[in-house]
Amino acid sequence: MNLILKKHIIIVAATLFVLTGQVVLFLDYLPILSGLFSLLRIILFCFLFVEAYRHRLRFSSFEKLWLMYFGYSLFITLLLTPSNVIPVISICLNSFLFVMLFRLYGIGDMRNFLLIFSRILSFYIYINLFFIWKYQGAMWTGLETGDRFLLAGNYNGFGPVFLLALTIEVLYMLYVKKYDWNFLLLIVVIFYSLYFVGSMTSLVGLSLLLVFIVISRYPFRRIVLLSFAVFYVIFQILAVFLLTDFSNNRYIRYFVEEVLGKDLSFTERTDVWGEVAKYIAARPIFGYGFRDVEWYNECFSVLTAHNFIYKILLDGGLVLLLLLCATIWVSVHSSNIFKKERIVCFLQFAICTLFFMMIMEAYSVFYVFVLCMFLFYSKSLLQDERISL
């Protein structure tokens, strides 16, 4: 391995370790580690910014739209709720750090980028399970905001981390055309963790993704993908926007009550959605700017909108939602040139799965951004990926 490649691998590993740690770990009660990660993130950001300038890195249409998305999000938050601007700046920094890293070192060496990314995500997931075993549950208990785990804080936040880790691991296997020992271990740890904490939203979503890994071997994978995308849109409209009463549908009732062990209010989420819809109707165009958990608790007696689309509408109204839709459309349109390829179908299904899971939860937009970026540059993932999983 030449010195230049070694240097690039060290930069990728260091940046992904710090960036991923900042995104997926709950560091509120680990101030030294949090401060160290923040400092390293700034140093790495400055280094990559200089490298990007030196290489005359130009934004693609995808990145320009994301720039508009974050720019508007930052503007509306500064205008309406300036005290909450720090989290928005943090998400912007994380996103552009990933852009620079991916464009400078990822596209040209996708094998090592995927491998390192997968191993780092897996490492944080395995460490989280270790602490779950050690404390027989959450690391921090008895807090006003509920119990907190090392990974994502609330157990409902496990879902996007697990989905991203599983997606990157499968992309790596499809790229190198061979099995990876980490794949089976990751599946076992993910599903054990979800079973232990009882996160049904994530359990259902990741089970669907796991099934599609097998289905993606067959020619009808595209039909399954499109059917699932249509199902997501219909369910989002019926369950969230229209607050449809499913009590008369015995199939849905059986699945929710008997299989998932939940009630048809989806653990009182329908009440939250109804209240959130009233707030959105009052300011539909520009929203309220980014708001903290105290505001959500005061307005809705919960810590989040419990729906990603509603969260976007609250943060920036229809303007922000349209910018998000435009960005996703650009990435999907770009990848559709290779829509028959297995790896592209799988990545599109993973994004659909993330949105399906976000019917019940409002995850960070960073996860959408990362997966859509891989999708936009899906040509870099393509080889003759004919392996059987």
C-alpha positions, 0 to 999 in steps of 0.5 A: 500500500503506497503512502498516499493511499495510507494517508487517505485511509487515515483521514477517512477513518479519523473523520468518519469516527469523529463525525459518526460519533457526533451524530449517533452517540448521546454525549450530554453526560460525557462532557469531556468526550463531547468536547473532544469530538467537537474540537476534532470535528472543527480541525478536520473540517478546516483540513478538508475545507483547505483540501477541497479548495486546493482541488477546486471542488465544485458542488453538484446539483444535489449538493447545491440543493442541500446547500439551499435546504440548510441555508433556508433552515439556518435563515428561518431559525435565526429569524424566528428562534435564534436561541436554537441555531446551534443544533442547526449549525451542527447538522450543517457542519456534519453534512458538509464535512461528509460531503467533502470527505466523500467527494475527496476520498470516497468516490475514488476509493469506494471499497475502503470508504464503505468498509471503514464506514461500516466498521465504525458504525458497527463499533458504536452499535457493539459498544452500545450493546455492551453498555446495555448488558452492563447496566441491564438497560439504559446508561442513565436512568431517572432523568426528566426526559426518560432513560438514555442510552449511549447510542442516540439517547432514546431507544427510538433513535436506534432505528436510523443508526441500525438502518444506516449501518446495515445499508452500508454493510450490504453496499460493501458486500455488493461492491466487493462481491463477497460475504463479510463476517460482520454482516451476520454479527451486525444482524444479530446485535441489531435485532437483539438490541431492538428486542431488548428495548422493545422498539417495534417501529425499528423492528418492523422497518429493519425486518422489511429491509432484511427481507428485501436483501433476499428479494433483491436477487430476483428480477421482480425487485423493482416491482416490490420497491415501487409497491413499497414506495406507494404503500408508504405514501398511502399509509402516511396520508391515511394514518398521519394526515387524515388520522384514519380510524383503522379499528374496523380493519381487522387485518391492520388491527390484528397486526398492530394489536396482536403482532406488535402489541400496540394500540391503534393510536400508535402509542397515542401518536394520533393525538400528537399528530392532530395537535401538530397539524393545527400548529402547521395550519397556522403557519404552513408556508414558513413554519416555526424554525428549529425548536427544542424539546422544551417547546415540543413538551410545552405545546404537545406534551411530547419531545418530538412531532413523532413524524418526519414530514410534520417535523419538517413542516414545523421547522420550515413549512412548505418551503423547507419540505419542497427543498427536501423533496427536490433534493431527494428527487434529484438523487433518485432521478440520477440513480434511475439511469441504473434502476435495474441494478441490484445495488441501486434498487437496494439503496432506494429501498433502504431510503423508502424504509427509512421514510417508512420508519419515520412515519412514527418518529422524527429522525435527523435529516442527516441520515436522509442526506447520507443515503441520498448522497450515495444514491446520487453518486450510485455510478461509483457503486456499480461493478458486476455485483452478482453475488447471492445473499 
